[in-house]
Amino acid sequence: RRHAAPPLLGDGALRRRFLDALPFEPTAAQRRVAAEIESDLARPHPMLRLVQGDVGSGKTVVAALAVLQAVEAGCQAALMAPTELLAEQHLNSFRAWLEPLGVPLLWLSGRLKGAARREAVARLREMGPGLVIGTHALFQEDVQYRDLGLVIVDEQHRFGVHQRLALRDKGDDGGSRPHQLVMTATPIPRTLAMTAYADLDLSVIDELPPGRQPVTTAAVPDSRREEVIGRIAAACREGRRVYWVCTLIEESEALQCQAATDTARELAERLEGVRVGLVHGRLAAPEKEAVMRAFAAGEIDLLVATTVIEVGVDVPEASLMIIENAERLGLAQLHQLRGRVGRGTRRSDCLLLYHPPLGETARARLAIMRETCDGFAIARRDLELRGPAELLGTRQAGLARMRIADLLRDSALIPKAARAAAELEAKAPECIDPLVRRWVSDAINYGHV
């Protein structure tokens, strides 16, 4: 809060028109979080706020209100997503919302090449108040903003801290920094640590839209695969739409795509009358979009996919998911994948297919998934299983390198330490910098994102 930021004091006109045009009433939780963000953005120091809400809770509507406040104040906003699929979904949502309001919208992703990319970069430099949506391309060296007032990072744990710093620095003119809003459906251990220790304010959308049903989750050994395939046939006859997610232990996109291709072929042969689609990371963006549109429109009954659908897929009619080799995935990824179902009013199910015997950690992960759909509860259990990440550094798992404290053992001391820090800042501010240099050193930069 020692840094300056442009106070985003809009007149509210665009936000009122946006809310009036929505086909639903925002929930009380959405309104509360939007008010917290509105208050932050009006201040002359940078907002750094995490919005956590389970999949389907309406984080994007809250982000849209923040964007419109920035535009009303005469600034640009940037929304960065970790995958093309999620960025494209945001583009489609924001286009439907912002174009009727006359707000400029720009797309910039890694797949944009040659003249099209040069034109987009040039337009961004000249564009007035508006929104740019994209992936990692948003912070590349040749990308310059005219007046970046707000940075929104979706699924923030998918980006390294250096990447989030790079985007923030695009709006650092030496005198002020942009406001930052980070969003996630599953806080991971580092997020929890930074919430407890750093200047990261927390908002929770703890209310789902009316009519949403919790997802029933079961863990099933792969010896019952035949039974599961039979269940898919019955589900499709009932008019339900189904995901089958293929995962591999190797970090190889090529092998994952091949596994998904083989599975799609097998299921298409065995499930007569079921229309099977396939989506994976090696499909070109237009092909992926065409498959997802067909699935959403009901032209595909069963979608076989890699974990590329982990975020950014919203098909309310999908109500059954099978995750193959579920024991190989972490809790955050399992929770995100499961969040692709349960987005409508119909009862939804998630089957976690695993290959026995299970190790102790894998067994614990699958048990947690069966017990709860609550993202914060899952993150807390993940913290217990994996250990806190390095607090202000880039390491994701393992023990945090704290000099004395233990995040789990000393959790009750965290609020007291925060109050002590606030008192120190009020009564002896000259002591703060020496303490930070002694204990944190250059890693303090990571606390700014």
C-alpha positions in Angstrom: 0.0 0.0 0.0 3.0 2.3 -0.1 2.7 2.2 -3.9 0.4 4.5 -5.9 -2.4 3.3 -8.3 -4.9 5.3 -10.3 -8.2 5.6 -8.3 -10.8 4.1 -10.6 -13.8 6.4 -9.9 -16.4 5.6 -12.5 -19.9 7.0 -12.6 -21.5 3.6 -12.5 -23.5 4.0 -15.8 -21.9 1.1 -17.7 -22.3 -1.2 -14.6 -25.9 -0.3 -14.2 -26.6 -1.1 -17.9 -24.7 -4.4 -17.6 -26.6 -5.5 -14.6 -30.0 -4.5 -16.1 -29.2 -6.6 -19.2 -28.3 -9.8 -17.3 -31.0 -12.5 -17.6 -30.6 -13.4 -13.9 -30.2 -11.6 -10.6 -26.7 -11.7 -9.1 -26.5 -13.6 -5.8 -26.0 -11.8 -2.5 -22.4 -13.2 -2.4 -21.6 -11.8 -5.9 -23.0 -8.4 -4.9 -21.0 -8.4 -1.6 -17.7 -9.3 -3.4 -18.4 -6.7 -6.2 -18.8 -4.1 -3.5 -15.5 -5.0 -1.9 -13.7 -4.7 -5.3 -15.5 -1.4 -6.1 -14.2 0.0 -2.8 -10.6 -1.2 -3.5 -10.5 0.2 -7.0 -11.5 3.6 -5.8 -8.4 3.9 -3.6 -5.1 5.5 -4.6 -3.1 2.4 -3.9 -3.0 -0.9 -5.8 -5.7 -3.4 -5.1 -4.4 -7.0 -4.7 -7.4 -9.1 -4.1 -8.1 -12.9 -4.5 -11.6 -13.9 -5.4 -12.3 -17.5 -4.6 -15.5 -19.1 -5.6 -16.3 -22.7 -6.5 -16.8 -23.5 -10.2 -20.1 -22.0 -11.4 -20.4 -19.5 -8.6 -20.2 -16.5 -10.9 -16.7 -15.1 -10.6 -16.8 -13.8 -14.3 -19.7 -11.5 -13.6 -17.8 -10.0 -10.7 -14.8 -9.6 -12.9 -16.9 -7.9 -15.6 -18.1 -5.3 -13.1 -14.5 -4.5 -12.2 -13.6 -4.1 -15.9 -16.5 -1.7 -16.4 -15.4 0.4 -13.4 -11.9 0.7 -15.0 -13.4 1.6 -18.4 -15.7 4.2 -16.7 -12.5 5.7 -15.1 -10.8 6.0 -18.5 -8.4 3.0 -18.2 -7.6 -0.2 -20.0 -8.1 -3.6 -18.3 -6.3 -6.9 -19.2 -7.7 -10.4 -18.4 -5.2 -13.2 -18.6 -6.1 -16.9 -18.7 -3.8 -19.9 -18.6 -5.2 -21.7 -21.6 -6.6 -20.8 -25.1 -9.8 -22.6 -24.3 -10.5 -20.6 -21.1 -9.4 -17.4 -22.8 -11.7 -18.0 -25.7 -14.6 -18.7 -23.3 -14.0 -15.4 -21.6 -13.8 -13.7 -25.0 -17.2 -15.1 -25.9 -18.8 -14.1 -22.6 -17.3 -10.6 -22.5 -18.1 -10.0 -26.2 -21.8 -10.7 -25.5 -21.7 -8.4 -22.5 -19.5 -5.5 -23.6 -20.3 -5.0 -27.3 -23.9 -3.8 -26.6 -22.3 -1.3 -24.2 -19.9 0.0 -26.8 -16.8 -1.1 -24.9 -13.8 -1.9 -27.1 -12.6 -5.5 -26.8 -9.3 -6.9 -28.1 -8.0 -10.5 -28.4 -4.3 -11.4 -28.0 -3.1 -15.0 -27.8 0.0 -17.0 -28.6 -1.8 -18.5 -31.7 -2.2 -15.0 -33.2 0.7 -14.8 -35.7 2.2 -12.4 -38.4 0.2 -9.5 -39.6 -2.8 -10.3 -37.3 -0.6 -10.2 -34.2 1.1 -7.0 -35.3 -2.2 -5.3 -35.9 -3.5 -6.4 -32.5 -0.4 -5.1 -30.7 -0.6 -1.8 -32.5 -4.3 -1.4 -31.7 -3.6 -2.1 -28.0 -1.1 0.7 -28.0 -3.6 3.1 -29.4 -6.8 1.8 -27.9 -8.6 3.9 -25.3 -10.5 2.6 -22.3 -11.4 -1.1 -23.1 -10.6 -4.7 -22.4 -7.9 -7.0 -23.8 -8.2 -10.7 -23.2 -5.5 -13.3 -23.9 -3.0 -15.8 -22.6 0.7 -15.4 -21.9 0.9 -13.2 -25.0 -0.3 -10.3 -22.9 3.0 -9.8 -21.2 5.4 -10.4 -24.1 8.2 -7.8 -24.6 6.7 -6.1 -27.6 3.2 -5.7 -26.0 2.6 -2.1 -24.7 -0.5 -0.7 -23.1 -1.7 2.8 -23.4 -3.1 3.1 -19.8 -3.4 -0.2 -18.0 -5.4 0.4 -14.8 -6.6 -3.2 -14.0 -5.0 -6.6 -14.3 -7.2 -9.7 -13.9 -5.6 -13.1 -13.7 -7.9 -16.1 -13.9 -6.8 -19.4 -12.4 -3.8 -17.6 -10.9 -2.1 -20.7 -9.6 -1.5 -21.8 -13.2 0.9 -18.9 -13.7 4.3 -18.5 -12.1 4.9 -15.4 -10.0 7.4 -14.1 -12.6 4.7 -14.2 -15.2 2.2 -12.3 -13.0 4.9 -9.8 -12.2 5.6 -9.3 -15.9 2.0 -8.5 -16.7 1.7 -6.1 -13.7 4.9 -4.3 -14.8 3.2 -3.5 -18.1 1.1 -1.0 -16.2 3.9 0.3 -14.0 4.8 3.8 -15.3 7.3 4.5 -12.5 4.7 6.5 -10.5 1.8 4.1 -10.2 0.9 0.5 -10.6 -2.3 -1.2 -11.9 -4.8 -2.8 -9.6 -4.8 -6.6 -9.5 -7.6 -9.0 -9.2 -6.8 -12.7 -9.1 -9.4 -15.4 -9.4 -9.4 -19.1 -8.6 -11.9 -21.9 -8.1 -9.5 -24.0 -6.0 -6.9 -22.1 -3.9 -3.8 -24.2 -3.7 -1.4 -24.2 -0.7 0.7 -21.2 -1.9 -2.5 -19.2 -2.3 -3.5 -20.0 1.3 0.0 -19.1 2.6 0.0 -15.8 0.7 -3.5 -15.0 1.9 -2.4 -15.5 5.5 0.9 -13.7 5.3 1.0 -11.2 2.5 -1.0 -8.2 1.3 -3.5 -10.3 -0.5 -7.1 -9.5 0.5 -9.6 -12.3 0.2 -13.2 -12.3 -1.1 -15.2 -15.5 -1.1 -18.3 -16.1 -3.4 -19.8 -18.7 -1.0 -23.2 -19.0 -2.7 -24.1 -20.9 -5.8 -27.0 -19.7 -8.1 -30.4 -21.2 -7.1 -31.1 -24.7 -8.2 -27.5 -26.0 -8.4 -27.1 -29.5 -7.2 -23.9 -30.9 -5.4 -22.0 -33.4 -7.5 -22.0 -37.0 -6.1 -18.5 -38.5 -6.4 -17.5 -42.1 -6.2 -14.1 -43.8 -6.6 -14.2 -47.0 -8.7 -11.4 -49.4 -9.5 -10.6 -49.8 -13.2 -11.5 -53.5 -13.0 -15.1 -52.2 -13.2 -14.5 -50.2 -16.4 -17.0 -52.4 -18.3 -19.7 -51.5 -15.8 -18.8 -47.8 -16.2 -19.1 -47.9 -20.0 -22.6 -49.5 -19.5 -23.5 -46.6 -17.3 -22.6 -44.2 -20.0 -24.9 -45.9 -22.5 -27.8 -45.6 -20.0 -27.0 -42.0 -19.2 -27.0 -41.0 -22.9 -30.3 -42.7 -23.4 -31.7 -40.5 -20.7 -30.5 -37.5 -22.6 -27.5 -36.7 -20.3 -24.2 -35.4 -21.7 -21.0 -37.1 -20.5 -17.3 -36.3 -20.2 -14.6 -39.0 -20.3 -11.3 -37.5 -19.2 -8.0 -39.3 -20.2 -4.9 -38.7 -18.1 -1.4 -40.1 -18.3 1.4 -40.1 -15.8 3.9 -38.9 -18.4 4.1 -35.1 -18.9 3.6 -35.6 -22.6 0.9 -33.8 -24.5 1.5 -36.1 -27.5 0.9 -39.3 -25.4 -2.2 -37.8 -23.7 -3.7 -36.9 -27.1 -3.0 -40.4 -28.4 -4.6 -42.0 -25.3 -7.7 -39.8 -25.8 -7.8 -40.6 -29.5 -7.7 -44.4 -28.8 -10.3 -44.1 -26.0 -12.7 -42.1 -28.3 -12.3 -44.7 -31.0 -12.9 -47.6 -28.5 -16.0 -45.9 -27.0 -17.5 -45.0 -30.4 -17.2 -48.7 -31.4 -18.7 -50.1 -28.2 -21.5 -47.5 -27.6 -23.8 -47.9 -30.6 -26.0 -44.9 -31.2 -23.9 -42.6 -28.9 -22.3 -39.7 -30.7 -18.7 -39.4 -29.5 -16.5 -36.3 -29.8 -12.9 -35.7 -29.1 -11.0 -32.6 -27.8 -7.3 -32.4 -26.9 -4.5 -29.8 -26.7 -3.1 -30.5 -30.2 -6.3 -29.5 -32.0 -6.3 -26.1 -33.6 -8.4 -23.5 -31.8 -11.2 -23.5 -34.5 -11.4 -27.3 -34.3 -11.6 -27.2 -30.5 -14.2 -24.5 -30.6 -16.3 -26.5 -33.1 -16.3 -29.6 -31.0 -17.2 -27.7 -27.8 -20.0 -25.9 -29.6 -21.4 -29.3 -30.9 -21.2 -30.7 -27.4 -23.0 -27.7 -25.9 -25.6 -27.9 -28.6 -26.4 -31.5 -27.9 -24.9 -32.8 -31.2 -22.3 -34.8 -29.2 -23.4 -37.1 -26.3 -20.0 -38.2 -25.0 -17.0 -35.9 -25.1 -13.6 -37.7 -24.7 -11.0 -35.1 -23.6 -7.6 -34.6 -22.0 -7.2 -32.3 -19.0 -7.4 -29.4 -21.5 -11.1 -29.1 -20.3 -9.9 -28.6 -16.7 -10.9 -24.9 -16.9 -13.0 -22.9 -19.3 -15.8 -25.3 -20.3 -19.3 -24.4 -19.4 -22.0 -26.9 -20.5 -24.8 -26.8 -18.0 -26.4 -29.9 -19.6 -23.3 -32.1 -18.9 -24.1 -34.2 -15.8 -21.7 -37.2 -15.8 -17.9 -37.2 -15.7 -15.5 -40.1 -15.7 -11.9 -39.4 -14.9 -9.5 -42.1 -15.8 -6.4 -42.7 -13.7 -7.7 -40.3 -11.2 -5.1 -41.4 -8.6 -2.4 -39.6 -10.8 -4.0 -36.2 -10.4 -3.7 -33.6 -7.6 -6.6 -32.4 -5.6 -6.8 -29.0 -7.3 -6.9 -30.6 -10.8 -9.5 -33.2 -9.7 -11.7 -30.5 -8.2 -11.4 -28.3 -11.3 -12.3 -31.2 -13.6 -15.3 -32.2 -11.5 -16.5 -28.6 -11.8 -17.3 -29.2 -15.4 -20.5 -31.0 -14.3 -23.0 -29.8 -11.7 -23.5 -26.5 -13.5 -27.2 -27.0 -14.2 -30.2 -28.0 -12.2 -29.9 -31.8 -12.9 -28.2 -34.2 -10.4 -24.6 -34.8 -11.5 -22.1 -37.6 -10.9 -18.4 -37.9 -11.1 -16.7 -41.3 -11.2 -13.0 -41.4 -10.3 -11.5 -44.5 -12.1 -8.3 -45.6 -10.4 -5.8 -48.4 -10.8 -5.1 -50.3 -7.6 -3.2 -50.7 -5.4 -3.5 -47.1 -4.1 -0.7 -45.4 -2.2 -1.5 -43.7 1.1 -1.6 -40.2 -0.4 -3.6 -41.2 -3.5 -6.1 -42.9 -1.2 -6.4 -39.8 0.9 -7.0 -37.6 -2.1 -9.8 -39.7 -3.5 -11.4 -39.9 -0.1 -11.3 -36.1 0.2 -13.0 -35.8 -3.2 -15.8 -38.1 -2.1 -16.3 -36.2 1.1 -16.7 -32.6 -0.1 -17.3 -30.3 -3.0 -16.1 -27.2 -1.1 -13.0 -25.7 -2.7 -11.6 -24.2 0.5 -12.0 -27.4 2.4 -10.2 -29.3 -0.4 -7.4 -26.7 -0.4 -6.9 -27.0 3.4 -6.7 -30.8 3.1 -4.3 -30.3 0.2 -2.1 -28.1 2.4 -2.0 -30.9 5.0 -1.0 -33.5 2.4 1.5 -31.5 0.4 2.9 -28.9 2.9 2.9 -25.2 2.4 4.7 -23.9 -0.6 7.6 -21.5 -0.4 5.8 -18.4 0.8 7.3 -15.6 -1.4 9.2 -17.6 -3.9 8.3 -19.8 -6.9 8.4 -23.3 -5.4 4.9 -24.8 -5.5 5.1 -27.8 -3.1 7.1 -29.0 -0.1 8.0 -27.2 3.1 8.0 -23.5 3.1 11.4 -22.1 4.0 10.2 -20.0 7.0 12.9 -19.2 9.5 10.8 -20.2 12.6 7.1 -20.5 11.9 5.3 -23.6 10.7 2.1 -22.8 8.7 0.2 -25.8 10.0 1.5 -25.9 13.6 1.3 -22.1 14.1 -1.9 -21.3 12.2 -3.5 -19.8 15.3 -0.7 -17.2 15.5 -1.2 -15.9 12.0 -4.0 -13.3 12.9 -1.9 -12.2 15.9 1.2 -11.7 13.7 -0.9 -9.7 11.2 -2.2 -7.4 14.1 1.4 -7.0 15.4 2.6 -6.0 11.9 -0.2 -3.4 11.6 0.8 -2.0 15.0 4.4 -1.9 13.9 3.5 0.0 10.7 1.5 2.5 12.7 3.9 3.1 15.6 7.4 2.3 14.2 7.4 2.4 10.4 11.1 3.0 10.3 11.7 -0.6 11.6 9.8 -2.3 8.7 12.3 -2.1 5.9 15.3 -3.4 8.0 13.1 -6.3 9.2 12.0 -7.2 5.6 15.5 -7.0 4.3 16.7 -9.2 7.1 14.1 -12.0 6.8 12.8 -11.8 3.3 15.4 -10.1 1.1 14.7 -9.7 -2.7 11.8 -12.3 -2.5 9.6 -9.4 -1.3 8.8 -8.8 -5.1 6.8 -12.0 -5.2 4.5 -10.6 -2.5 3.3 -7.9 -5.0 1.4 -10.3 -7.2 
